[in-house]
Amino acid sequence: MLVGRLPSVTALVEACDDFALYDCAGRAEVTATVDLVGLAVIVMNCPVTDVNGRRAEESGQVVADAGARLRAMETES
């Protein structure tokens, strides 16, 4: 989802790097991309295993939450 948005956001920023000048569609595109980047960072920062080498409970919840947010974003677009 993030990779699919990169070309349009890159073109938008290359054309004008002032967010205040973007129209509603441009602002929405940047906002959605920032949301996706934030989700990626949250998932990547989550521990995969606990100190005993078992899957960390936190990771399962983080991945589930991220999946729910991605599904919501798909229906919003």
PyRosetta script that sets phi, psi and omega in degrees:
from pyrosetta import init, pose_from_sequence

init()
pose = pose_from_sequence("MLVGRLPSVTALVEACDDFALYDCAGRAEVTATVDLVGLAVIVMNCPVTDVNGRRAEESGQVVADAGARLRAMETES")
pose.set_psi(1, -43.2)
pose.set_omega(1, 178.9)
pose.set_phi(2, -66.0)
pose.set_psi(2, -47.3)
pose.set_omega(2, -178.9)
pose.set_phi(3, -59.9)
pose.set_psi(3, -36.3)
pose.set_omega(3, 179.3)
pose.set_phi(4, -66.0)
pose.set_psi(4, -27.9)
pose.set_omega(4, -179.4)
pose.set_phi(5, -86.3)
pose.set_psi(5, -21.3)
pose.set_omega(5, -173.5)
pose.set_phi(6, -56.5)
pose.set_psi(6, -44.5)
pose.set_omega(6, -179.2)
pose.set_phi(7, -59.9)
pose.set_psi(7, -41.9)
pose.set_omega(7, -178.4)
pose.set_phi(8, -71.3)
pose.set_psi(8, -37.5)
pose.set_omega(8, 178.0)
pose.set_phi(9, -69.1)
pose.set_psi(9, -40.0)
pose.set_omega(9, 177.4)
pose.set_phi(10, -60.6)
pose.set_psi(10, -46.1)
pose.set_omega(10, 179.1)
pose.set_phi(11, -62.8)
pose.set_psi(11, -40.5)
pose.set_omega(11, 179.2)
pose.set_phi(12, -61.4)
pose.set_psi(12, -48.1)
pose.set_omega(12, -178.3)
pose.set_phi(13, -69.3)
pose.set_psi(13, -37.3)
pose.set_omega(13, 178.4)
pose.set_phi(14, -66.0)
pose.set_psi(14, -33.1)
pose.set_omega(14, 179.0)
pose.set_phi(15, -74.0)
pose.set_psi(15, -36.2)
pose.set_omega(15, -178.9)
pose.set_phi(16, -162.6)
pose.set_psi(16, 121.7)
pose.set_omega(16, -177.3)
pose.set_phi(17, -97.1)
pose.set_psi(17, 14.3)
pose.set_omega(17, 179.2)
pose.set_phi(18, -102.5)
pose.set_psi(18, 103.2)
pose.set_omega(18, -177.4)
pose.set_phi(19, -55.2)
pose.set_psi(19, -34.1)
pose.set_omega(19, -178.5)
pose.set_phi(20, -62.8)
pose.set_psi(20, -22.2)
pose.set_omega(20, -179.1)
pose.set_phi(21, -91.7)
pose.set_psi(21, -6.0)
pose.set_omega(21, -179.1)
pose.set_phi(22, -71.7)
pose.set_psi(22, 148.7)
pose.set_omega(22, 172.9)
pose.set_phi(23, -78.6)
pose.set_psi(23, 179.5)
pose.set_omega(23, -177.5)
pose.set_phi(24, -58.3)
pose.set_psi(24, -41.1)
pose.set_omega(24, -179.9)
pose.set_phi(25, -65.4)
pose.set_psi(25, -41.4)
pose.set_omega(25, 178.9)
pose.set_phi(26, -65.1)
pose.set_psi(26, -42.1)
pose.set_omega(26, 177.9)
pose.set_phi(27, -64.1)
pose.set_psi(27, -40.7)
pose.set_omega(27, 179.0)
pose.set_phi(28, -63.9)
pose.set_psi(28, -38.8)
pose.set_omega(28, 179.5)
pose.set_phi(29, -64.5)
pose.set_psi(29, -45.2)
pose.set_omega(29, 179.1)
pose.set_phi(30, -65.5)
pose.set_psi(30, -43.5)
pose.set_omega(30, -179.8)
pose.set_phi(31, -61.0)
pose.set_psi(31, -45.5)
pose.set_omega(31, 179.6)
pose.set_phi(32, -63.6)
pose.set_psi(32, -39.0)
pose.set_omega(32, 179.3)
pose.set_phi(33, -66.2)
pose.set_psi(33, -43.2)
pose.set_omega(33, 177.8)
pose.set_phi(34, -62.7)
pose.set_psi(34, -40.4)
pose.set_omega(34, 176.4)
pose.set_phi(35, -59.5)
pose.set_psi(35, -43.9)
pose.set_omega(35, 179.5)
pose.set_phi(36, -64.6)
pose.set_psi(36, -41.3)
pose.set_omega(36, 177.8)
pose.set_phi(37, -63.3)
pose.set_psi(37, -41.5)
pose.set_omega(37, 177.7)
pose.set_phi(38, -60.8)
pose.set_psi(38, -43.2)
pose.set_omega(38, 176.7)
pose.set_phi(39, -61.0)
pose.set_psi(39, -43.0)
pose.set_omega(39, 179.7)
pose.set_phi(40, -61.1)
pose.set_psi(40, -42.7)
pose.set_omega(40, 179.6)
pose.set_phi(41, -64.3)
pose.set_psi(41, -42.8)
pose.set_omega(41, 179.0)
pose.set_phi(42, -60.0)
pose.set_psi(42, -46.8)
pose.set_omega(42, -179.1)
pose.set_phi(43, -65.0)
pose.set_psi(43, -43.3)
pose.set_omega(43, -178.7)
pose.set_phi(44, -67.7)
pose.set_psi(44, -28.8)
pose.set_omega(44, 179.5)
pose.set_phi(45, -82.8)
pose.set_psi(45, -9.0)
pose.set_omega(45, -177.5)
pose.set_phi(46, -78.5)
pose.set_psi(46, 134.8)
pose.set_omega(46, 177.8)
pose.set_phi(47, -66.7)
pose.set_psi(47, 135.9)
pose.set_omega(47, -179.4)
pose.set_phi(48, -80.8)
pose.set_psi(48, -39.8)
pose.set_omega(48, -179.8)
pose.set_phi(49, -126.8)
pose.set_psi(49, 160.4)
pose.set_omega(49, 175.1)
pose.set_phi(50, -88.2)
pose.set_psi(50, -173.2)
pose.set_omega(50, -177.2)
pose.set_phi(51, -64.8)
pose.set_psi(51, -18.7)
pose.set_omega(51, 179.9)
pose.set_phi(52, -96.2)
pose.set_psi(52, 4.4)
pose.set_omega(52, 178.6)
pose.set_phi(53, 84.9)
pose.set_psi(53, 4.3)
pose.set_omega(53, 177.2)
pose.set_phi(54, -88.5)
pose.set_psi(54, 156.8)
pose.set_omega(54, 177.8)
pose.set_phi(55, -57.3)
pose.set_psi(55, 128.3)
pose.set_omega(55, -179.8)
pose.set_phi(56, -70.9)
pose.set_psi(56, 133.2)
pose.set_omega(56, 178.2)
pose.set_phi(57, -57.4)
pose.set_psi(57, -39.3)
pose.set_omega(57, -179.0)
pose.set_phi(58, -58.5)
pose.set_psi(58, -39.0)
pose.set_omega(58, -177.4)
pose.set_phi(59, -64.7)
pose.set_psi(59, -40.0)
pose.set_omega(59, 178.5)
pose.set_phi(60, -61.6)
pose.set_psi(60, -41.4)
pose.set_omega(60, 179.7)
pose.set_phi(61, -69.2)
pose.set_psi(61, -41.2)
pose.set_omega(61, 179.3)
pose.set_phi(62, -62.9)
pose.set_psi(62, -44.9)
pose.set_omega(62, 179.4)
pose.set_phi(63, -65.0)
pose.set_psi(63, -40.9)
pose.set_omega(63, 178.2)
pose.set_phi(64, -63.3)
pose.set_psi(64, -43.8)
pose.set_omega(64, 178.6)
pose.set_phi(65, -63.5)
pose.set_psi(65, -42.4)
pose.set_omega(65, 179.0)
pose.set_phi(66, -64.4)
pose.set_psi(66, -41.1)
pose.set_omega(66, 177.7)
pose.set_phi(67, -61.9)
pose.set_psi(67, -41.7)
pose.set_omega(67, 178.2)
pose.set_phi(68, -63.5)
pose.set_psi(68, -41.7)
pose.set_omega(68, 179.4)
pose.set_phi(69, -66.5)
pose.set_psi(69, -39.0)
pose.set_omega(69, 177.4)
pose.set_phi(70, -63.5)
pose.set_psi(70, -43.1)
pose.set_omega(70, 178.2)
pose.set_phi(71, -62.3)
pose.set_psi(71, -39.5)
pose.set_omega(71, 178.0)
pose.set_phi(72, -65.0)
pose.set_psi(72, -40.1)
pose.set_omega(72, 179.3)
pose.set_phi(73, -65.6)
pose.set_psi(73, -35.4)
pose.set_omega(73, 178.4)
pose.set_phi(74, -63.3)
pose.set_psi(74, -38.7)
pose.set_omega(74, -179.0)
pose.set_phi(75, -78.1)
pose.set_psi(75, -22.9)
pose.set_omega(75, 178.4)
pose.set_phi(76, -75.6)
pose.set_psi(76, -28.1)
pose.set_omega(76, -175.1)
pose.set_phi(77, -89.5)
pose.dump_pdb("model.pdb")
